[in-house]
């Protein structure tokens, strides 16, 4: 059985979704998928600064996602 989570990617991570998605899309995953599995599914292997689930910071990459969760992924930003 599958579930759908809504994902919003920021900065350079936006390229992991079709350009027409403008950094936001519904993503289908296997029921019981974790944050780590979502990142793997999206081929995000760069340095992640923050993942939030339903508006709350989520440091645990093994958190199990649920149908309808809203996930935001922010990369580390360098510069000065």
PyMOL Python script that loads the backbone (N, CA, C, O; Angstrom):
from pymol import cmd

cmd.read_pdbstr("""\
ATOM      1  N   UNK A   1       0.844  -1.178   0.000  1.00  0.00           N
ATOM      2  CA  UNK A   1       0.000   0.000   0.000  1.00  0.00           C
ATOM      3  C   UNK A   1       0.888   1.240   0.000  1.00  0.00           C
ATOM      4  O   UNK A   1       1.932   1.255   0.652  1.00  0.00           O
ATOM      5  N   UNK A   2       0.485   2.270  -0.720  1.00  0.00           N
ATOM      6  CA  UNK A   2       1.252   3.498  -0.798  1.00  0.00           C
ATOM      7  C   UNK A   2       0.581   4.610  -0.013  1.00  0.00           C
ATOM      8  O   UNK A   2      -0.591   4.527   0.354  1.00  0.00           O
ATOM      9  N   UNK A   3       1.360   5.650   0.231  1.00  0.00           N
ATOM     10  CA  UNK A   3       0.847   6.856   0.876  1.00  0.00           C
ATOM     11  C   UNK A   3       1.418   8.049   0.127  1.00  0.00           C
ATOM     12  O   UNK A   3       2.385   7.923  -0.623  1.00  0.00           O
ATOM     13  N   UNK A   4       0.814   9.194   0.337  1.00  0.00           N
ATOM     14  CA  UNK A   4       1.271  10.420  -0.313  1.00  0.00           C
ATOM     15  C   UNK A   4       1.653  11.433   0.750  1.00  0.00           C
ATOM     16  O   UNK A   4       0.902  11.674   1.696  1.00  0.00           O
ATOM     17  N   UNK A   5       2.841  12.029   0.585  1.00  0.00           N
ATOM     18  CA  UNK A   5       3.272  13.125   1.444  1.00  0.00           C
ATOM     19  C   UNK A   5       3.535  14.332   0.545  1.00  0.00           C
ATOM     20  O   UNK A   5       3.913  14.182  -0.617  1.00  0.00           O
ATOM     21  N   UNK A   6       3.333  15.514   1.089  1.00  0.00           N
ATOM     22  CA  UNK A   6       3.587  16.735   0.328  1.00  0.00           C
ATOM     23  C   UNK A   6       4.982  17.226   0.684  1.00  0.00           C
ATOM     24  O   UNK A   6       5.311  17.392   1.859  1.00  0.00           O
ATOM     25  N   UNK A   7       5.800  17.457  -0.338  1.00  0.00           N
ATOM     26  CA  UNK A   7       7.195  17.833  -0.140  1.00  0.00           C
ATOM     27  C   UNK A   7       7.450  19.210  -0.720  1.00  0.00           C
ATOM     28  O   UNK A   7       7.009  19.525  -1.825  1.00  0.00           O
ATOM     29  N   UNK A   8       8.167  20.025   0.037  1.00  0.00           N
ATOM     30  CA  UNK A   8       8.633  21.315  -0.473  1.00  0.00           C
ATOM     31  C   UNK A   8      10.143  21.351  -0.285  1.00  0.00           C
ATOM     32  O   UNK A   8      10.654  21.187   0.822  1.00  0.00           O
ATOM     33  N   UNK A   9      10.847  21.571  -1.398  1.00  0.00           N
ATOM     34  CA  UNK A   9      12.305  21.605  -1.382  1.00  0.00           C
ATOM     35  C   UNK A   9      12.774  23.038  -1.596  1.00  0.00           C
ATOM     36  O   UNK A   9      12.159  23.800  -2.342  1.00  0.00           O
ATOM     37  N   UNK A  10      13.861  23.391  -0.938  1.00  0.00           N
ATOM     38  CA  UNK A  10      14.377  24.743  -1.006  1.00  0.00           C
ATOM     39  C   UNK A  10      15.755  24.781  -1.656  1.00  0.00           C
ATOM     40  O   UNK A  10      16.506  23.806  -1.635  1.00  0.00           O
ATOM     41  N   UNK A  11      16.059  25.940  -2.235  1.00  0.00           N
ATOM     42  CA  UNK A  11      17.360  26.241  -2.823  1.00  0.00           C
ATOM     43  C   UNK A  11      17.762  25.170  -3.833  1.00  0.00           C
ATOM     44  O   UNK A  11      16.952  24.774  -4.671  1.00  0.00           O
ATOM     45  N   UNK A  12      18.999  24.701  -3.759  1.00  0.00           N
ATOM     46  CA  UNK A  12      19.505  23.767  -4.771  1.00  0.00           C
ATOM     47  C   UNK A  12      18.786  22.420  -4.771  1.00  0.00           C
ATOM     48  O   UNK A  12      18.880  21.686  -5.754  1.00  0.00           O
ATOM     49  N   UNK A  13      18.081  22.077  -3.718  1.00  0.00           N
ATOM     50  CA  UNK A  13      17.345  20.801  -3.687  1.00  0.00           C
ATOM     51  C   UNK A  13      16.138  20.811  -4.623  1.00  0.00           C
ATOM     52  O   UNK A  13      15.608  19.753  -4.965  1.00  0.00           O
ATOM     53  N   UNK A  14      15.702  21.998  -5.035  1.00  0.00           N
ATOM     54  CA  UNK A  14      14.545  22.087  -5.929  1.00  0.00           C
ATOM     55  C   UNK A  14      14.754  21.313  -7.222  1.00  0.00           C
ATOM     56  O   UNK A  14      13.788  20.873  -7.846  1.00  0.00           O
ATOM     57  N   UNK A  15      15.996  21.145  -7.624  1.00  0.00           N
ATOM     58  CA  UNK A  15      16.286  20.433  -8.878  1.00  0.00           C
ATOM     59  C   UNK A  15      15.937  18.943  -8.803  1.00  0.00           C
ATOM     60  O   UNK A  15      15.961  18.252  -9.821  1.00  0.00           O
ATOM     61  N   UNK A  16      15.620  18.454  -7.626  1.00  0.00           N
ATOM     62  CA  UNK A  16      15.255  17.042  -7.457  1.00  0.00           C
ATOM     63  C   UNK A  16      13.791  16.780  -7.802  1.00  0.00           C
ATOM     64  O   UNK A  16      13.319  15.646  -7.730  1.00  0.00           O
ATOM     65  N   UNK A  17      13.086  17.836  -8.176  1.00  0.00           N
ATOM     66  CA  UNK A  17      11.705  17.723  -8.655  1.00  0.00           C
ATOM     67  C   UNK A  17      11.659  18.326 -10.053  1.00  0.00           C
ATOM     68  O   UNK A  17      12.533  19.117 -10.405  1.00  0.00           O
ATOM     69  N   UNK A  18      10.667  17.973 -10.851  1.00  0.00           N
ATOM     70  CA  UNK A  18      10.547  18.594 -12.173  1.00  0.00           C
ATOM     71  C   UNK A  18      10.461  20.116 -12.045  1.00  0.00           C
ATOM     72  O   UNK A  18       9.874  20.631 -11.093  1.00  0.00           O
ATOM     73  N   UNK A  19      11.046  20.830 -13.004  1.00  0.00           N
ATOM     74  CA  UNK A  19      11.047  22.294 -12.956  1.00  0.00           C
ATOM     75  C   UNK A  19       9.632  22.861 -12.838  1.00  0.00           C
ATOM     76  O   UNK A  19       9.409  23.869 -12.167  1.00  0.00           O
ATOM     77  N   UNK A  20       8.690  22.205 -13.493  1.00  0.00           N
ATOM     78  CA  UNK A  20       7.306  22.677 -13.453  1.00  0.00           C
ATOM     79  C   UNK A  20       6.696  22.591 -12.051  1.00  0.00           C
ATOM     80  O   UNK A  20       5.703  23.262 -11.770  1.00  0.00           O
ATOM     81  N   UNK A  21       7.279  21.771 -11.170  1.00  0.00           N
ATOM     82  CA  UNK A  21       6.770  21.626  -9.800  1.00  0.00           C
ATOM     83  C   UNK A  21       7.106  22.845  -8.945  1.00  0.00           C
ATOM     84  O   UNK A  21       6.476  23.082  -7.914  1.00  0.00           O
ATOM     85  N   UNK A  22       8.095  23.611  -9.377  1.00  0.00           N
ATOM     86  CA  UNK A  22       8.520  24.806  -8.651  1.00  0.00           C
ATOM     87  C   UNK A  22       8.880  24.503  -7.200  1.00  0.00           C
ATOM     88  O   UNK A  22       8.599  25.294  -6.299  1.00  0.00           O
ATOM     89  N   UNK A  23       9.513  23.335  -6.986  1.00  0.00           N
ATOM     90  CA  UNK A  23      10.015  22.980  -5.662  1.00  0.00           C
ATOM     91  C   UNK A  23       9.012  22.326  -4.739  1.00  0.00           C
ATOM     92  O   UNK A  23       9.330  22.050  -3.582  1.00  0.00           O
ATOM     93  N   UNK A  24       7.794  22.070  -5.227  1.00  0.00           N
ATOM     94  CA  UNK A  24       6.743  21.502  -4.378  1.00  0.00           C
ATOM     95  C   UNK A  24       5.996  20.417  -5.122  1.00  0.00           C
ATOM     96  O   UNK A  24       5.622  20.595  -6.281  1.00  0.00           O
ATOM     97  N   UNK A  25       5.773  19.271  -4.449  1.00  0.00           N
ATOM     98  CA  UNK A  25       5.048  18.186  -5.124  1.00  0.00           C
ATOM     99  C   UNK A  25       4.535  17.179  -4.104  1.00  0.00           C
ATOM    100  O   UNK A  25       5.047  17.077  -2.989  1.00  0.00           O
ATOM    101  N   UNK A  26       3.516  16.444  -4.514  1.00  0.00           N
ATOM    102  CA  UNK A  26       3.068  15.288  -3.746  1.00  0.00           C
ATOM    103  C   UNK A  26       3.908  14.100  -4.197  1.00  0.00           C
ATOM    104  O   UNK A  26       4.091  13.878  -5.394  1.00  0.00           O
ATOM    105  N   UNK A  27       4.413  13.345  -3.237  1.00  0.00           N
ATOM    106  CA  UNK A  27       5.296  12.222  -3.523  1.00  0.00           C
ATOM    107  C   UNK A  27       4.681  10.953  -2.942  1.00  0.00           C
ATOM    108  O   UNK A  27       4.276  10.924  -1.780  1.00  0.00           O
ATOM    109  N   UNK A  28       4.615   9.913  -3.757  1.00  0.00           N
ATOM    110  CA  UNK A  28       4.107   8.622  -3.281  1.00  0.00           C
ATOM    111  C   UNK A  28       5.256   7.786  -2.755  1.00  0.00           C
ATOM    112  O   UNK A  28       6.304   7.660  -3.387  1.00  0.00           O
ATOM    113  N   UNK A  29       5.031   7.219  -1.582  1.00  0.00           N
ATOM    114  CA  UNK A  29       6.012   6.361  -0.923  1.00  0.00           C
ATOM    115  C   UNK A  29       5.303   5.124  -0.405  1.00  0.00           C
ATOM    116  O   UNK A  29       4.079   5.102  -0.275  1.00  0.00           O
ATOM    117  N   UNK A  30       6.079   4.106  -0.114  1.00  0.00           N
ATOM    118  CA  UNK A  30       5.513   2.917   0.515  1.00  0.00           C
ATOM    119  C   UNK A  30       5.056   3.268   1.923  1.00  0.00           C
ATOM    120  O   UNK A  30       5.708   4.047   2.619  1.00  0.00           O
ATOM    121  N   UNK A  31       3.936   2.693   2.339  1.00  0.00           N
ATOM    122  CA  UNK A  31       3.440   2.894   3.702  1.00  0.00           C
ATOM    123  C   UNK A  31       4.562   2.568   4.680  1.00  0.00           C
ATOM    124  O   UNK A  31       5.237   1.549   4.535  1.00  0.00           O
ATOM    125  N   UNK A  32       4.763   3.424   5.670  1.00  0.00           N
ATOM    126  CA  UNK A  32       5.791   3.186   6.675  1.00  0.00           C
ATOM    127  C   UNK A  32       7.167   3.715   6.298  1.00  0.00           C
ATOM    128  O   UNK A  32       8.145   3.450   6.997  1.00  0.00           O
ATOM    129  N   UNK A  33       7.254   4.467   5.192  1.00  0.00           N
ATOM    130  CA  UNK A  33       8.539   5.034   4.780  1.00  0.00           C
ATOM    131  C   UNK A  33       9.009   6.069   5.801  1.00  0.00           C
ATOM    132  O   UNK A  33       8.202   6.715   6.470  1.00  0.00           O
ATOM    133  N   UNK A  34      10.313   6.208   5.904  1.00  0.00           N
ATOM    134  CA  UNK A  34      10.911   7.145   6.845  1.00  0.00           C
ATOM    135  C   UNK A  34      11.379   8.409   6.116  1.00  0.00           C
ATOM    136  O   UNK A  34      11.381   8.471   4.887  1.00  0.00           O
ATOM    137  N   UNK A  35      11.773   9.408   6.898  1.00  0.00           N
ATOM    138  CA  UNK A  35      12.346  10.621   6.324  1.00  0.00           C
ATOM    139  C   UNK A  35      13.568  10.262   5.481  1.00  0.00           C
ATOM    140  O   UNK A  35      13.730  10.784   4.378  1.00  0.00           O
ATOM    141  N   UNK A  36      14.423   9.383   5.984  1.00  0.00           N
ATOM    142  CA  UNK A  36      15.622   8.960   5.240  1.00  0.00           C
ATOM    143  C   UNK A  36      15.242   8.327   3.906  1.00  0.00           C
ATOM    144  O   UNK A  36      15.897   8.581   2.895  1.00  0.00           O
ATOM    145  N   UNK A  37      14.203   7.514   3.890  1.00  0.00           N
ATOM    146  CA  UNK A  37      13.774   6.878   2.647  1.00  0.00           C
ATOM    147  C   UNK A  37      13.204   7.905   1.669  1.00  0.00           C
ATOM    148  O   UNK A  37      13.377   7.762   0.458  1.00  0.00           O
ATOM    149  N   UNK A  38      12.530   8.934   2.174  1.00  0.00           N
ATOM    150  CA  UNK A  38      12.047  10.003   1.314  1.00  0.00           C
ATOM    151  C   UNK A  38      13.225  10.713   0.654  1.00  0.00           C
ATOM    152  O   UNK A  38      13.215  10.944  -0.555  1.00  0.00           O
ATOM    153  N   UNK A  39      14.244  11.061   1.450  1.00  0.00           N
ATOM    154  CA  UNK A  39      15.412  11.736   0.896  1.00  0.00           C
ATOM    155  C   UNK A  39      16.092  10.862  -0.153  1.00  0.00           C
ATOM    156  O   UNK A  39      16.524  11.357  -1.195  1.00  0.00           O
ATOM    157  N   UNK A  40      16.185   9.581   0.120  1.00  0.00           N
ATOM    158  CA  UNK A  40      16.780   8.645  -0.847  1.00  0.00           C
ATOM    159  C   UNK A  40      15.924   8.579  -2.115  1.00  0.00           C
ATOM    160  O   UNK A  40      16.458   8.598  -3.224  1.00  0.00           O
ATOM    161  N   UNK A  41      14.615   8.504  -1.958  1.00  0.00           N
ATOM    162  CA  UNK A  41      13.688   8.449  -3.091  1.00  0.00           C
ATOM    163  C   UNK A  41      13.863   9.668  -3.995  1.00  0.00           C
ATOM    164  O   UNK A  41      13.759   9.562  -5.217  1.00  0.00           O
ATOM    165  N   UNK A  42      14.128  10.827  -3.388  1.00  0.00           N
ATOM    166  CA  UNK A  42      14.305  12.065  -4.144  1.00  0.00           C
ATOM    167  C   UNK A  42      15.750  12.271  -4.600  1.00  0.00           C
ATOM    168  O   UNK A  42      16.067  13.276  -5.236  1.00  0.00           O
ATOM    169  N   UNK A  43      16.625  11.316  -4.275  1.00  0.00           N
ATOM    170  CA  UNK A  43      18.065  11.396  -4.608  1.00  0.00           C
ATOM    171  C   UNK A  43      18.729  12.616  -3.985  1.00  0.00           C
ATOM    172  O   UNK A  43      19.610  13.229  -4.588  1.00  0.00           O
ATOM    173  N   UNK A  44      18.303  12.961  -2.783  1.00  0.00           N
ATOM    174  CA  UNK A  44      18.924  14.072  -2.066  1.00  0.00           C
ATOM    175  C   UNK A  44      20.023  13.490  -1.184  1.00  0.00           C
ATOM    176  O   UNK A  44      19.759  12.869  -0.154  1.00  0.00           O
ATOM    177  N   UNK A  45      21.251  13.706  -1.616  1.00  0.00           N
ATOM    178  CA  UNK A  45      22.371  13.196  -0.831  1.00  0.00           C
ATOM    179  C   UNK A  45      23.328  14.311  -0.438  1.00  0.00           C
ATOM    180  O   UNK A  45      24.410  14.049   0.087  1.00  0.00           O
ATOM    181  N   UNK A  46      22.930  15.558  -0.693  1.00  0.00           N
ATOM    182  CA  UNK A  46      23.717  16.701  -0.248  1.00  0.00           C
ATOM    183  C   UNK A  46      23.511  16.937   1.233  1.00  0.00           C
ATOM    184  O   UNK A  46      22.712  16.258   1.878  1.00  0.00           O
ATOM    185  N   UNK A  47      24.231  17.893   1.761  1.00  0.00           N
ATOM    186  CA  UNK A  47      24.125  18.177   3.187  1.00  0.00           C
ATOM    187  C   UNK A  47      22.806  18.865   3.491  1.00  0.00           C
ATOM    188  O   UNK A  47      22.533  19.963   3.006  1.00  0.00           O
ATOM    189  N   UNK A  48      22.004  18.209   4.294  1.00  0.00           N
ATOM    190  CA  UNK A  48      20.698  18.727   4.683  1.00  0.00           C
ATOM    191  C   UNK A  48      20.850  19.477   6.004  1.00  0.00           C
ATOM    192  O   UNK A  48      21.355  18.930   6.984  1.00  0.00           O
ATOM    193  N   UNK A  49      20.411  20.727   6.019  1.00  0.00           N
ATOM    194  CA  UNK A  49      20.472  21.511   7.251  1.00  0.00           C
ATOM    195  C   UNK A  49      19.286  21.202   8.143  1.00  0.00           C
ATOM    196  O   UNK A  49      19.430  21.034   9.354  1.00  0.00           O
ATOM    197  N   UNK A  50      18.098  21.128   7.525  1.00  0.00           N
ATOM    198  CA  UNK A  50      16.892  20.967   8.327  1.00  0.00           C
ATOM    199  C   UNK A  50      15.827  20.237   7.535  1.00  0.00           C
ATOM    200  O   UNK A  50      15.624  20.497   6.349  1.00  0.00           O
ATOM    201  N   UNK A  51      15.156  19.326   8.205  1.00  0.00           N
ATOM    202  CA  UNK A  51      13.935  18.711   7.684  1.00  0.00           C
ATOM    203  C   UNK A  51      12.851  19.053   8.691  1.00  0.00           C
ATOM    204  O   UNK A  51      13.033  18.881   9.896  1.00  0.00           O
ATOM    205  N   UNK A  52      11.728  19.534   8.191  1.00  0.00           N
ATOM    206  CA  UNK A  52      10.591  19.749   9.089  1.00  0.00           C
ATOM    207  C   UNK A  52       9.429  18.897   8.595  1.00  0.00           C
ATOM    208  O   UNK A  52       9.230  18.719   7.394  1.00  0.00           O
ATOM    209  N   UNK A  53       8.672  18.379   9.547  1.00  0.00           N
ATOM    210  CA  UNK A  53       7.488  17.582   9.239  1.00  0.00           C
ATOM    211  C   UNK A  53       6.314  18.261   9.930  1.00  0.00           C
ATOM    212  O   UNK A  53       6.295  18.419  11.151  1.00  0.00           O
ATOM    213  N   UNK A  54       5.339  18.658   9.124  1.00  0.00           N
ATOM    214  CA  UNK A  54       4.151  19.349   9.633  1.00  0.00           C
ATOM    215  C   UNK A  54       4.498  20.582  10.456  1.00  0.00           C
ATOM    216  O   UNK A  54       3.848  20.888  11.456  1.00  0.00           O
ATOM    217  N   UNK A  55       5.558  21.297  10.005  1.00  0.00           N
ATOM    218  CA  UNK A  55       5.938  22.549  10.628  1.00  0.00           C
ATOM    219  C   UNK A  55       6.885  22.446  11.804  1.00  0.00           C
ATOM    220  O   UNK A  55       7.313  23.469  12.339  1.00  0.00           O
ATOM    221  N   UNK A  56       7.226  21.228  12.223  1.00  0.00           N
ATOM    222  CA  UNK A  56       8.125  21.049  13.350  1.00  0.00           C
ATOM    223  C   UNK A  56       9.460  20.470  12.881  1.00  0.00           C
ATOM    224  O   UNK A  56       9.477  19.550  12.064  1.00  0.00           O
ATOM    225  N   UNK A  57      10.584  20.998  13.389  1.00  0.00           N
ATOM    226  CA  UNK A  57      11.885  20.428  13.035  1.00  0.00           C
ATOM    227  C   UNK A  57      11.924  18.942  13.371  1.00  0.00           C
ATOM    228  O   UNK A  57      11.450  18.522  14.426  1.00  0.00           O
ATOM    229  N   UNK A  58      12.491  18.157  12.469  1.00  0.00           N
ATOM    230  CA  UNK A  58      12.566  16.704  12.678  1.00  0.00           C
ATOM    231  C   UNK A  58      14.011  16.240  12.496  1.00  0.00           C
ATOM    232  O   UNK A  58      14.443  16.006  11.368  1.00  0.00           O
ATOM    233  N   UNK A  59      14.762  16.105  13.591  1.00  0.00           N
ATOM    234  CA  UNK A  59      16.155  15.674  13.486  1.00  0.00           C
ATOM    235  C   UNK A  59      16.303  14.170  13.246  1.00  0.00           C
ATOM    236  O   UNK A  59      17.362  13.720  12.809  1.00  0.00           O
ATOM    237  N   UNK A  60      15.264  13.392  13.524  1.00  0.00           N
ATOM    238  CA  UNK A  60      15.336  11.936  13.418  1.00  0.00           C
ATOM    239  C   UNK A  60      15.001  11.481  12.003  1.00  0.00           C
ATOM    240  O   UNK A  60      13.839  11.503  11.597  1.00  0.00           O
ATOM    241  N   UNK A  61      16.012  11.072  11.259  1.00  0.00           N
ATOM    242  CA  UNK A  61      15.806  10.622   9.876  1.00  0.00           C
ATOM    243  C   UNK A  61      15.049   9.292   9.814  1.00  0.00           C
ATOM    244  O   UNK A  61      14.603   8.881   8.742  1.00  0.00           O
ATOM    245  N   UNK A  62      14.906   8.633  10.936  1.00  0.00           N
ATOM    246  CA  UNK A  62      14.177   7.350  10.975  1.00  0.00           C
ATOM    247  C   UNK A  62      12.708   7.546  11.358  1.00  0.00           C
ATOM    248  O   UNK A  62      11.980   6.572  11.551  1.00  0.00           O
ATOM    249  N   UNK A  63      12.282   8.783  11.466  1.00  0.00           N
ATOM    250  CA  UNK A  63      10.865   9.041  11.753  1.00  0.00           C
ATOM    251  C   UNK A  63      10.013   8.455  10.632  1.00  0.00           C
ATOM    252  O   UNK A  63      10.294   8.659   9.451  1.00  0.00           O
ATOM    253  N   UNK A  64       8.985   7.737  11.012  1.00  0.00           N
ATOM    254  CA  UNK A  64       8.063   7.160  10.037  1.00  0.00           C
ATOM    255  C   UNK A  64       7.066   8.236   9.622  1.00  0.00           C
ATOM    256  O   UNK A  64       6.434   8.876  10.462  1.00  0.00           O
ATOM    257  N   UNK A  65       6.940   8.419   8.325  1.00  0.00           N
ATOM    258  CA  UNK A  65       6.002   9.396   7.786  1.00  0.00           C
ATOM    259  C   UNK A  65       4.609   8.795   7.685  1.00  0.00           C
ATOM    260  O   UNK A  65       4.449   7.576   7.617  1.00  0.00           O
ATOM    261  N   UNK A  66       3.610   9.655   7.676  1.00  0.00           N
ATOM    262  CA  UNK A  66       2.220   9.219   7.584  1.00  0.00           C
ATOM    263  C   UNK A  66       1.534   9.918   6.419  1.00  0.00           C
ATOM    264  O   UNK A  66       1.972  10.979   5.975  1.00  0.00           O
ATOM    265  N   UNK A  67       0.472   9.324   5.935  1.00  0.00           N
ATOM    266  CA  UNK A  67      -0.326   9.888   4.854  1.00  0.00           C
ATOM    267  C   UNK A  67      -0.637  11.357   5.139  1.00  0.00           C
ATOM    268  O   UNK A  67      -1.114  11.706   6.219  1.00  0.00           O
ATOM    269  N   UNK A  68      -0.355  12.213   4.148  1.00  0.00           N
ATOM    270  CA  UNK A  68      -0.691  13.624   4.272  1.00  0.00           C
ATOM    271  C   UNK A  68       0.333  14.490   4.982  1.00  0.00           C
ATOM    272  O   UNK A  68       0.149  15.704   5.075  1.00  0.00           O
ATOM    273  N   UNK A  69       1.422  13.889   5.493  1.00  0.00           N
ATOM    274  CA  UNK A  69       2.454  14.705   6.141  1.00  0.00           C
ATOM    275  C   UNK A  69       2.984  15.741   5.156  1.00  0.00           C
ATOM    276  O   UNK A  69       3.023  15.511   3.947  1.00  0.00           O
ATOM    277  N   UNK A  70       3.386  16.876   5.697  1.00  0.00           N
ATOM    278  CA  UNK A  70       3.982  17.954   4.896  1.00  0.00           C
ATOM    279  C   UNK A  70       5.444  18.064   5.316  1.00  0.00           C
ATOM    280  O   UNK A  70       5.753  18.390   6.462  1.00  0.00           O
ATOM    281  N   UNK A  71       6.330  17.790   4.377  1.00  0.00           N
ATOM    282  CA  UNK A  71       7.771  17.729   4.658  1.00  0.00           C
ATOM    283  C   UNK A  71       8.477  18.854   3.908  1.00  0.00           C
ATOM    284  O   UNK A  71       8.250  19.055   2.715  1.00  0.00           O
ATOM    285  N   UNK A  72       9.331  19.582   4.617  1.00  0.00           N
ATOM    286  CA  UNK A  72      10.157  20.628   3.998  1.00  0.00           C
ATOM    287  C   UNK A  72      11.615  20.259   4.210  1.00  0.00           C
ATOM    288  O   UNK A  72      12.006  19.808   5.287  1.00  0.00           O
ATOM    289  N   UNK A  73      12.417  20.457   3.162  1.00  0.00           N
ATOM    290  CA  UNK A  73      13.826  20.072   3.218  1.00  0.00           C
ATOM    291  C   UNK A  73      14.683  21.278   2.821  1.00  0.00           C
ATOM    292  O   UNK A  73      14.540  21.826   1.728  1.00  0.00           O
ATOM    293  N   UNK A  74      15.574  21.678   3.731  1.00  0.00           N
ATOM    294  CA  UNK A  74      16.441  22.835   3.541  1.00  0.00           C
ATOM    295  C   UNK A  74      17.901  22.387   3.486  1.00  0.00           C
ATOM    296  O   UNK A  74      18.343  21.630   4.350  1.00  0.00           O
ATOM    297  N   UNK A  75      18.665  22.849   2.472  1.00  0.00           N
ATOM    298  CA  UNK A  75      20.093  22.518   2.419  1.00  0.00           C
ATOM    299  C   UNK A  75      20.909  23.491   3.277  1.00  0.00           C
ATOM    300  O   UNK A  75      20.436  24.565   3.646  1.00  0.00           O
ATOM    301  N   UNK A  76      22.159  23.082   3.588  1.00  0.00           N
ATOM    302  CA  UNK A  76      23.093  24.023   4.191  1.00  0.00           C
ATOM    303  C   UNK A  76      23.357  25.110   3.172  1.00  0.00           C
ATOM    304  O   UNK A  76      23.434  24.843   1.973  1.00  0.00           O
ATOM    305  N   UNK A  77      23.496  26.335   3.649  1.00  0.00           N
ATOM    306  CA  UNK A  77      23.779  27.457   2.774  1.00  0.00           C
ATOM    307  C   UNK A  77      25.128  28.020   3.176  1.00  0.00           C
ATOM    308  O   UNK A  77      25.385  28.256   4.356  1.00  0.00           O
ATOM    309  N   UNK A  78      25.987  28.234   2.195  1.00  0.00           N
ATOM    310  CA  UNK A  78      27.288  28.823   2.485  1.00  0.00           C
ATOM    311  C   UNK A  78      27.404  30.138   1.732  1.00  0.00           C
ATOM    312  O   UNK A  78      26.754  30.349   0.709  1.00  0.00           O
ATOM    313  N   UNK A  79      28.205  30.974   2.235  1.00  0.00           N
ATOM    314  CA  UNK A  79      28.404  32.267   1.592  1.00  0.00           C
ATOM    315  C   UNK A  79      28.701  33.327   2.642  1.00  0.00           C
ATOM    316  O   UNK A  79      28.851  33.024   3.826  1.00  0.00           O
ATOM    317  N   UNK A  80      28.781  34.528   2.206  1.00  0.00           N
ATOM    318  CA  UNK A  80      29.073  35.547   3.193  1.00  0.00           C
ATOM    319  C   UNK A  80      28.824  36.929   2.693  1.00  0.00           C
ATOM    320  O   UNK A  80      29.029  37.896   3.426  1.00  0.00           O
TER     321      UNK A  80
END
""", "prot")
cmd.dss("prot")
cmd.show_as("cartoon", "prot")
cmd.util.cbc("prot")
cmd.orient("prot")
